[in-house]
Amino acid sequence: MTASNKEFEFLGVNHLALVCKDMAKTVEFYRDVLGMPLTKTIDLPGGRGQHFFFDIGNGDSLAFFWFPNAPKAVPGISAPAALPTKGSFVSAHGSMNHIAINVRAEKFDEYYQRLVAKGVEVTPILNHDNSPTQSSAELNDDVYVRSVYFFDPDGVCLEFAAWTRALDERDITHDPVQADGTKREGMIMGRTPVPAE
């Protein structure tokens, strides 16, 4: 399925900007543990902090601010309190729940083992499928993405995600839920698709 934007020509994510407690530990984790090249460093004027950029692939960046007087993290509100399968993965409205980093499917198991070897606490591999539990312990024909989740030193939840097949019409099968918990019936399901140009 090829989707197109008729309003703007977007080229992907330029960068995501997060806030860290310790820029040195952030560099050690993202550059030295995950291997992301450091591409830009900025000391903000007037002693207001720092802003560092890491290459996350495809010309995209993951950026971090360090602010000298930033409030402390609030797990369970501003970010998940636990990794999937290890506790509550809920975070507040307007928060960033996690960052999924795209990896090649054929490298997924190798990368999982590499994280473990580096001492990173990881979840079990989740093979996301359309079963009632939405995950399988084994890779099967219904799996559309494989995931492993872990935290960075500041509690930012990261995911290595590997698509196992192209997404298509069968992957759009739910109407969205409104703030009151009811579904907006017919908003997606039953709507006549707009043909691609």
GROMACS elastic network, one bead per residue, 0.5 to 0.9 nm:
[ bonds ]
;  ai    aj funct       b0    kb
    1   166     6  0.75206   500
    1   167     6  0.63503   500
    1   169     6  0.70963   500
    2   168     6  0.84145   500
    2   196     6  0.76314   500
    3   196     6  0.72687   500
    4     9     6  0.86966   500
    4   196     6  0.74888   500
    4   197     6  0.84792   500
    5     8     6  0.59932   500
    5     9     6  0.65926   500
    5    10     6  0.78777   500
    6     9     6  0.76652   500
   10    13     6  0.83154   500
   11    14     6  0.79773   500
   12    58     6  0.87386   500
   12    59     6  0.88449   500
   12    60     6  0.75355   500
   13    16     6  0.73710   500
   13    59     6  0.86186   500
   13    60     6  0.58742   500
   13    61     6  0.77214   500
   14    59     6  0.73867   500
   14    61     6  0.60513   500
   14    62     6  0.84803   500
   15    53     6  0.82299   500
   15    56     6  0.88703   500
   15    60     6  0.57540   500
   15    62     6  0.52478   500
   15    63     6  0.63062   500
   16    60     6  0.86962   500
   16    61     6  0.67554   500
   16    62     6  0.51607   500
   16    63     6  0.58296   500
   16    64     6  0.81868   500
   16    99     6  0.88963   500
   17    51     6  0.87641   500
   17    53     6  0.86870   500
   17    61     6  0.87580   500
   17    62     6  0.64178   500
   17    64     6  0.54003   500
   17    65     6  0.69877   500
   18    62     6  0.79176   500
   18    63     6  0.62078   500
   18    65     6  0.61231   500
   18    66     6  0.88037   500
   18   156     6  0.84959   500
   19    63     6  0.84452   500
   19    64     6  0.52742   500
   19    66     6  0.58460   500
   19    67     6  0.76160   500
   19    70     6  0.83210   500
   19   154     6  0.84530   500
   20    23     6  0.63334   500
   20    25     6  0.88797   500
   20    26     6  0.70232   500
   20    64     6  0.62879   500
   20    65     6  0.61819   500
   20    66     6  0.54191   500
   20    67     6  0.79596   500
   20    70     6  0.88703   500
   20   153     6  0.83729   500
   20   154     6  0.60320   500
   20   156     6  0.89026   500
   21    25     6  0.84839   500
   21    26     6  0.83192   500
   21    65     6  0.88031   500
   21    66     6  0.63356   500
   21    67     6  0.78294   500
   21    68     6  0.85231   500
   21    70     6  0.79670   500
   21    72     6  0.80801   500
   21    73     6  0.87478   500
   21   153     6  0.85804   500
   21   154     6  0.65145   500
   22    25     6  0.54624   500
   22    26     6  0.62880   500
   22    27     6  0.88238   500
   22    66     6  0.69806   500
   22   153     6  0.85929   500
   22   154     6  0.82010   500
   23    27     6  0.61168   500
   23    28     6  0.85438   500
   23    50     6  0.79816   500
   23    51     6  0.88799   500
   23    52     6  0.82305   500
   23    64     6  0.78973   500
   23    65     6  0.80207   500
   23    66     6  0.62791   500
   24    27     6  0.51437   500
   24    28     6  0.62207   500
   24    29     6  0.86845   500
   25    29     6  0.61250   500
   25    30     6  0.86188   500
   25   153     6  0.70229   500
   26    29     6  0.51584   500
   26    30     6  0.60432   500
   26    31     6  0.80184   500
   26    64     6  0.82310   500
   26   152     6  0.78506   500
   26   153     6  0.68739   500
   26   154     6  0.81216   500
   27    30     6  0.53927   500
   27    31     6  0.53348   500
   27    32     6  0.70049   500
   27    33     6  0.89423   500
   27    38     6  0.78701   500
   27    52     6  0.86508   500
   27    54     6  0.87839   500
   28    31     6  0.56418   500
   28    33     6  0.65633   500
   28    34     6  0.88076   500
   29    32     6  0.55641   500
   29    34     6  0.63653   500
   29    35     6  0.83229   500
   29   152     6  0.70920   500
   29   153     6  0.73713   500
   30    33     6  0.58336   500
   30    35     6  0.62171   500
   30    36     6  0.56419   500
   30    37     6  0.81523   500
   30    38     6  0.84800   500
   30    54     6  0.75266   500
   30   152     6  0.83107   500
   31    34     6  0.58323   500
   31    37     6  0.57629   500
   31    38     6  0.64784   500
   31    54     6  0.75779   500
   32    35     6  0.52895   500
   32    36     6  0.75376   500
   32    37     6  0.88448   500
   33    36     6  0.83280   500
   33   115     6  0.82863   500
   33   118     6  0.70498   500
   33   120     6  0.88706   500
   34   115     6  0.82393   500
   36    39     6  0.89894   500
   36    54     6  0.58084   500
   36    55     6  0.56054   500
   36    56     6  0.62523   500
   36    57     6  0.85143   500
   37    53     6  0.85971   500
   37    54     6  0.55299   500
   37    55     6  0.53725   500
   37    56     6  0.79864   500
   38    41     6  0.77706   500
   38    52     6  0.74663   500
   38    53     6  0.59661   500
   38    55     6  0.64309   500
   39    52     6  0.77606   500
   39    53     6  0.55685   500
   39    54     6  0.55132   500
   39    55     6  0.63385   500
   39    61     6  0.85574   500
   40    51     6  0.81690   500
   40    52     6  0.56715   500
   40    53     6  0.50606   500
   40    54     6  0.73063   500
   41    50     6  0.74654   500
   41    51     6  0.60492   500
   41    53     6  0.64523   500
   42    45     6  0.89852   500
   42    49     6  0.85589   500
   42    50     6  0.55199   500
   42    51     6  0.50203   500
   42    52     6  0.60826   500
   42    53     6  0.87679   500
   43    46     6  0.89503   500
   43    47     6  0.76285   500
   43    48     6  0.79484   500
   43    49     6  0.61590   500
   43    51     6  0.65981   500
   43    52     6  0.86598   500
   44    47     6  0.62504   500
   44    48     6  0.53809   500
   44    49     6  0.52144   500
   44    50     6  0.53022   500
   44    51     6  0.70755   500
   45    48     6  0.60781   500
   45    49     6  0.77644   500
   45    50     6  0.89018   500
   46    49     6  0.82779   500
   47    50     6  0.84406   500
   47    67     6  0.89203   500
   47    68     6  0.82025   500
   48    66     6  0.84841   500
   48    67     6  0.62376   500
   48    68     6  0.68556   500
   48    69     6  0.88330   500
   49    65     6  0.70854   500
   49    66     6  0.52610   500
   49    68     6  0.59892   500
   49    69     6  0.89890   500
   50    64     6  0.79514   500
   50    65     6  0.55435   500
   50    66     6  0.50547   500
   50    67     6  0.68078   500
   50    68     6  0.89974   500
   51    63     6  0.68734   500
   51    64     6  0.55324   500
   51    66     6  0.64824   500
   51    67     6  0.89348   500
   52    62     6  0.85015   500
   52    63     6  0.55306   500
   52    64     6  0.53748   500
   52    65     6  0.66884   500
   52    66     6  0.85978   500
   53    61     6  0.61391   500
   53    62     6  0.58005   500
   53    64     6  0.65616   500
   54    60     6  0.85679   500
   54    61     6  0.54055   500
   54    62     6  0.52075   500
   54    63     6  0.61061   500
   54    64     6  0.85480   500
   55    58     6  0.83618   500
   55    59     6  0.70266   500
   55    60     6  0.62090   500
   55    62     6  0.65324   500
   55    63     6  0.87903   500
   56    59     6  0.73517   500
   56    60     6  0.55895   500
   56    61     6  0.51331   500
   56    62     6  0.61797   500
   56   101     6  0.76826   500
   57    60     6  0.56063   500
   57    61     6  0.73124   500
   57   102     6  0.88037   500
   58    61     6  0.86982   500
   66    69     6  0.89131   500
   66    70     6  0.78351   500
   67    70     6  0.52856   500
   70    73     6  0.88996   500
   71    74     6  0.88580   500
   73    77     6  0.87492   500
   73    78     6  0.70482   500
   73    79     6  0.81318   500
   73   154     6  0.77981   500
   73   155     6  0.80712   500
   74    77     6  0.55996   500
   74    78     6  0.55371   500
   74    79     6  0.70022   500
   74    80     6  0.89745   500
   74    81     6  0.84013   500
   75    78     6  0.59695   500
   75    79     6  0.51860   500
   75    80     6  0.57098   500
   75    82     6  0.81723   500
   75    91     6  0.79891   500
   75   155     6  0.76091   500
   76    79     6  0.55563   500
   76    82     6  0.78748   500
   76    88     6  0.76062   500
   76    89     6  0.77004   500
   76    90     6  0.64830   500
   76    91     6  0.54731   500
   76    92     6  0.75519   500
   77    80     6  0.68985   500
   77    81     6  0.77921   500
   77    90     6  0.77846   500
   77    93     6  0.85812   500
   77    95     6  0.77214   500
   78    81     6  0.89632   500
   78    91     6  0.58967   500
   78    92     6  0.59389   500
   78    93     6  0.85827   500
   78    94     6  0.83750   500
   78    95     6  0.53692   500
   78    96     6  0.72377   500
   78    97     6  0.79152   500
   79    82     6  0.88579   500
   79    89     6  0.82252   500
   79    90     6  0.75452   500
   79    91     6  0.50602   500
   79    92     6  0.73359   500
   79    95     6  0.65120   500
   79    96     6  0.64709   500
   79    97     6  0.54957   500
   79    98     6  0.77531   500
   79   155     6  0.75496   500
   79   156     6  0.69598   500
   79   157     6  0.75885   500
   80    83     6  0.71215   500
   80    87     6  0.89501   500
   80    88     6  0.67416   500
   80    90     6  0.53141   500
   80    91     6  0.50629   500
   80    92     6  0.86213   500
   80    96     6  0.89158   500
   80    97     6  0.62482   500
   80    98     6  0.80807   500
   80   155     6  0.82169   500
   80   156     6  0.82375   500
   80   157     6  0.72737   500
   81    87     6  0.72922   500
   81    88     6  0.60713   500
   81    89     6  0.62890   500
   81    90     6  0.74201   500
   81    91     6  0.78151   500
   81   155     6  0.83078   500
   82    85     6  0.82651   500
   82    86     6  0.58446   500
   82    88     6  0.55067   500
   82    89     6  0.56382   500
   82    90     6  0.85336   500
   82   151     6  0.88366   500
   82   155     6  0.89969   500
   82   157     6  0.86061   500
   83    86     6  0.53017   500
   83    87     6  0.63426   500
   83    88     6  0.73052   500
   83    89     6  0.60463   500
   83   122     6  0.82812   500
   83   123     6  0.69727   500
   83   149     6  0.64677   500
   83   150     6  0.66715   500
   83   151     6  0.76857   500
   83   157     6  0.72972   500
   84    87     6  0.64189   500
   84    88     6  0.71813   500
   84    89     6  0.57905   500
   84   123     6  0.70252   500
   84   148     6  0.89987   500
   84   149     6  0.71254   500
   85    88     6  0.82433   500
   85    89     6  0.84997   500
   85   123     6  0.69842   500
   85   124     6  0.79890   500
   86    89     6  0.83971   500
   86   123     6  0.76930   500
   88    91     6  0.86422   500
   89    97     6  0.79649   500
   90    97     6  0.75335   500
   91    94     6  0.86095   500
   91    95     6  0.63771   500
   91    96     6  0.76957   500
   91    97     6  0.60420   500
   92    95     6  0.54557   500
   92    96     6  0.84220   500
   92    97     6  0.83647   500
   93    96     6  0.86416   500
   96    99     6  0.79067   500
   96   156     6  0.87298   500
   96   157     6  0.89964   500
   97   156     6  0.81354   500
   97   157     6  0.69565   500
   98   149     6  0.89116   500
   98   156     6  0.67197   500
   98   158     6  0.55176   500
   98   159     6  0.71316   500
   99   156     6  0.80524   500
   99   157     6  0.64974   500
   99   159     6  0.60417   500
   99   160     6  0.86028   500
  100   147     6  0.85727   500
  100   149     6  0.85855   500
  100   157     6  0.86907   500
  100   158     6  0.59176   500
  100   160     6  0.57336   500
  100   161     6  0.59638   500
  101   158     6  0.73754   500
  101   159     6  0.58988   500
  101   161     6  0.58880   500
  101   162     6  0.84613   500
  102   159     6  0.84170   500
  102   160     6  0.60823   500
  102   161     6  0.50489   500
  102   162     6  0.58392   500
  102   163     6  0.79310   500
  103   106     6  0.86202   500
  103   107     6  0.70857   500
  103   108     6  0.66712   500
  103   111     6  0.86506   500
  103   160     6  0.63325   500
  103   161     6  0.58851   500
  103   162     6  0.51446   500
  103   163     6  0.80857   500
  104   107     6  0.53362   500
  104   108     6  0.63110   500
  104   161     6  0.82729   500
  104   162     6  0.56425   500
  104   163     6  0.75865   500
  104   164     6  0.88186   500
  105   108     6  0.51801   500
  105   109     6  0.81781   500
  105   145     6  0.85151   500
  105   146     6  0.78257   500
  105   161     6  0.82589   500
  105   163     6  0.63341   500
  105   164     6  0.61425   500
  106   109     6  0.75129   500
  106   110     6  0.83002   500
  106   162     6  0.85282   500
  107   110     6  0.53597   500
  107   111     6  0.60875   500
  107   112     6  0.86351   500
  107   162     6  0.86517   500
  108   111     6  0.51631   500
  108   112     6  0.61455   500
  108   113     6  0.87545   500
  108   146     6  0.78430   500
  108   147     6  0.85081   500
  108   160     6  0.78871   500
  108   161     6  0.79565   500
  108   162     6  0.66612   500
  109   112     6  0.50236   500
  109   113     6  0.63345   500
  109   114     6  0.86018   500
  109   125     6  0.87043   500
  110   113     6  0.52507   500
  110   114     6  0.61780   500
  110   115     6  0.88306   500
  111   115     6  0.62563   500
  111   116     6  0.86730   500
  111   160     6  0.84508   500
  112   115     6  0.53056   500
  112   116     6  0.64821   500
  112   117     6  0.87555   500
  112   122     6  0.82817   500
  112   125     6  0.80230   500
  112   148     6  0.72301   500
  112   160     6  0.83239   500
  113   116     6  0.50503   500
  113   117     6  0.60891   500
  113   118     6  0.86208   500
  114   117     6  0.50022   500
  114   118     6  0.62193   500
  114   119     6  0.88114   500
  114   120     6  0.89139   500
  115   118     6  0.51197   500
  115   119     6  0.65486   500
  115   120     6  0.54049   500
  115   121     6  0.78993   500
  115   122     6  0.75610   500
  116   119     6  0.52070   500
  116   120     6  0.54463   500
  116   121     6  0.68462   500
  116   122     6  0.70579   500
  117   120     6  0.74832   500
  119   122     6  0.89583   500
  120   150     6  0.72052   500
  120   151     6  0.82048   500
  120   152     6  0.88340   500
  121   149     6  0.86773   500
  121   150     6  0.61681   500
  121   151     6  0.76371   500
  122   125     6  0.85353   500
  122   148     6  0.65904   500
  122   149     6  0.57175   500
  122   151     6  0.80388   500
  123   126     6  0.80516   500
  123   147     6  0.88162   500
  123   148     6  0.57360   500
  123   149     6  0.54759   500
  123   150     6  0.67030   500
  124   137     6  0.87155   500
  124   147     6  0.86226   500
  124   148     6  0.65426   500
  124   149     6  0.81663   500
  125   137     6  0.74635   500
  125   146     6  0.69777   500
  125   147     6  0.58152   500
  125   148     6  0.51339   500
  125   149     6  0.82595   500
  126   135     6  0.59525   500
  126   136     6  0.66792   500
  126   137     6  0.67972   500
  126   138     6  0.87461   500
  126   145     6  0.83986   500
  126   146     6  0.56895   500
  126   147     6  0.50788   500
  126   148     6  0.63185   500
  126   149     6  0.89098   500
  127   134     6  0.82260   500
  127   135     6  0.51939   500
  127   136     6  0.51511   500
  127   137     6  0.64589   500
  127   138     6  0.68720   500
  127   139     6  0.62071   500
  127   140     6  0.83420   500
  127   143     6  0.58804   500
  127   144     6  0.76819   500
  127   145     6  0.62513   500
  127   147     6  0.65025   500
  128   131     6  0.85460   500
  128   133     6  0.89235   500
  128   134     6  0.55792   500
  128   136     6  0.65021   500
  128   139     6  0.89690   500
  128   142     6  0.82653   500
  128   143     6  0.53844   500
  128   144     6  0.61633   500
  128   145     6  0.54808   500
  128   146     6  0.59542   500
  128   147     6  0.75303   500
  129   132     6  0.87592   500
  129   133     6  0.82737   500
  129   135     6  0.52633   500
  129   136     6  0.67450   500
  129   140     6  0.83772   500
  129   141     6  0.86770   500
  129   142     6  0.53384   500
  129   144     6  0.59816   500
  129   145     6  0.75266   500
  130   133     6  0.78157   500
  130   134     6  0.51659   500
  130   135     6  0.74652   500
  130   142     6  0.65661   500
  130   143     6  0.74120   500
  130   144     6  0.85442   500
  131   135     6  0.67314   500
  131   136     6  0.78825   500
  131   142     6  0.82084   500
  132   135     6  0.81181   500
  133   136     6  0.76912   500
  135   138     6  0.87734   500
  135   143     6  0.79621   500
  136   139     6  0.68601   500
  136   140     6  0.79040   500
  136   143     6  0.78230   500
  139   142     6  0.82300   500
  139   143     6  0.64356   500
  139   146     6  0.85439   500
  140   143     6  0.56570   500
  141   144     6  0.81495   500
  143   146     6  0.74203   500
  143   163     6  0.87585   500
  143   164     6  0.68118   500
  143   165     6  0.80399   500
  144   162     6  0.84932   500
  144   163     6  0.58706   500
  144   164     6  0.50340   500
  144   165     6  0.55567   500
  144   166     6  0.77683   500
  144   167     6  0.76109   500
  145   161     6  0.65540   500
  145   162     6  0.53815   500
  145   164     6  0.53191   500
  145   165     6  0.75591   500
  146   160     6  0.80712   500
  146   161     6  0.55811   500
  146   162     6  0.51837   500
  146   163     6  0.65723   500
  146   164     6  0.72561   500
  147   159     6  0.63837   500
  147   160     6  0.56429   500
  147   162     6  0.66915   500
  148   158     6  0.83776   500
  148   159     6  0.54944   500
  148   160     6  0.54898   500
  148   161     6  0.69111   500
  149   157     6  0.68949   500
  149   158     6  0.56405   500
  149   160     6  0.66687   500
  149   161     6  0.88246   500
  150   155     6  0.87753   500
  150   156     6  0.83454   500
  150   157     6  0.58048   500
  150   158     6  0.53455   500
  150   159     6  0.63804   500
  150   160     6  0.87012   500
  151   154     6  0.75022   500
  151   155     6  0.51391   500
  151   156     6  0.53961   500
  151   158     6  0.58069   500
  151   159     6  0.86130   500
  152   155     6  0.53482   500
  152   156     6  0.53105   500
  152   157     6  0.65948   500
  152   158     6  0.70904   500
  153   156     6  0.74023   500
  154   157     6  0.88971   500
  155   158     6  0.89987   500
  163   166     6  0.73382   500
  163   167     6  0.87341   500
  167   170     6  0.77653   500
  167   171     6  0.62414   500
  167   172     6  0.89740   500
  168   171     6  0.56841   500
  168   172     6  0.76080   500
  169   172     6  0.56698   500
  169   173     6  0.80389   500
  170   173     6  0.66339   500
  171   174     6  0.88522   500
  172   175     6  0.87446   500
  172   188     6  0.80411   500
  172   189     6  0.80610   500
  173   188     6  0.78451   500
  173   189     6  0.64409   500
  174   183     6  0.89390   500
  174   185     6  0.89268   500
  174   188     6  0.69381   500
  174   189     6  0.63976   500
  175   183     6  0.61497   500
  175   184     6  0.59849   500
  175   185     6  0.58208   500
  175   186     6  0.66056   500
  175   187     6  0.60048   500
  175   188     6  0.52901   500
  175   189     6  0.58878   500
  176   182     6  0.84811   500
  176   183     6  0.55662   500
  176   184     6  0.57110   500
  176   185     6  0.77225   500
  176   187     6  0.73722   500
  176   188     6  0.76234   500
  177   180     6  0.79092   500
  177   181     6  0.57471   500
  177   182     6  0.54426   500
  177   184     6  0.60135   500
  177   185     6  0.87724   500
  178   181     6  0.54177   500
  178   182     6  0.55553   500
  178   183     6  0.59355   500
  178   184     6  0.65147   500
  179   182     6  0.75176   500
  180   183     6  0.87832   500
  182   185     6  0.86446   500
  183   186     6  0.89022   500
  183   187     6  0.89530   500
  184   187     6  0.58629   500
  184   188     6  0.84822   500
  185   188     6  0.76468   500
  185   189     6  0.73130   500
  185   190     6  0.87090   500
  186   189     6  0.50340   500
  186   190     6  0.54576   500
  186   191     6  0.63145   500
  187   190     6  0.75736   500
  187   191     6  0.65977   500
  188   191     6  0.54689   500
  188   192     6  0.86219   500
  188   193     6  0.89123   500
  189   192     6  0.85151   500
  190   193     6  0.88167   500
  193   196     6  0.89875   500
